[in-house]
Amino acid sequence: MHPDKTKIVYCKDGSRKGKYPNTKFDFLGYTFRPRVVKNRKRNSLFVNFTPAVSAVALKSMRQRTREARFGTRTYLSVADIARLHNPVLRGWLSYYGRFSPSAMYPVLRHFNRTLIAWAMRKYKRLKGQRTRAARFVEGIAKRQPQLFVHWQRGMKGAFA
């Protein structure tokens, strides 16, 4: 067994309040750790030991978006970018977004910023105008919410 990968972890939550050195672990792209969650029946918040996408997985997803180099491929249309990247986004959201969808916001925000960079390079009137380019991409999201998977699911809040 590998000493770094194999360790005993204390599953700390609202009812287990002990102090131990290891209170989280990564497994299959998820980080299991104490998180504040909502009890929908009682409409109250409490601490539970739950999974969400790991920092390592978030980094690799952002790297995959960078490697696609959409920001510099100005010959592509928005529909082309959607056709190329939607299967990837759909897979990430279905796998990692199952337990804590809000943990995916950094990746979606990064992808939206990549779209903004693409718009700034593609359209001369948006060159050097980041705010105007962001409004342009948000306008596309409002007019065509079905274009990208994360826009369909109402995660446009990842524009911030």
C-alpha positions, 0 to 999 in steps of 0.5 A, a space after each residue: 500500500 502507498 503511504 500517501 494514498 492510503 490513510 485513515 480519515 475521520 469523517 467529521 460532520 455535525 455530530 462528529 466533532 473530534 479533531 483529527 489530522 485527516 478529515 478529507 480524501 480524494 477518490 475517483 475525481 471527488 473530494 469527500 469532506 465536511 460541507 454545509 448542506 441543506 435539509 430540504 424537509 426541515 429547510 435547515 442547514 447542517 454539516 455533512 460528510 459529502 463528495 464534490 468535484 476535487 481540485 485536481 479534477 477542476 484543474 484538469 478540466 480547465 486544462 482541457 478547455 485551454 488545450 482546445 484553444 477556442 480563444 484563438 480559433 476565430 474561424 469557428 462560429 459559436 455553433 461550431 464551438 458548441 458542437 465541439 465542446 458540448 459533449 465534453 461539458 455534458 460528460 463533466 456535468 453528468 459525472 461531477 455535477 451529480 452531488 454538488 453542481 455548484 462546485 462545477 462553477 469554476 470550470 463553467 466560469 472558465 469556459 465562459 471566459 474563454 468564449 469572451 476571449 474568443 469574441 474579443 479576437 473574432 469581432 473587431 468592435 469587441 477588441 479590448 472591450 472585455 465588458 462589452 464582449 461579456 455582454 455579447 456572450 450573455 446576449 447569445 446565452 439569453 437568445 440561444 440558451 440551448 446552444 451550450 449544455 450549462 446554459 440549458 441547465 440554468 448555470 449562466 450564473 457562472 458568468 461572474 
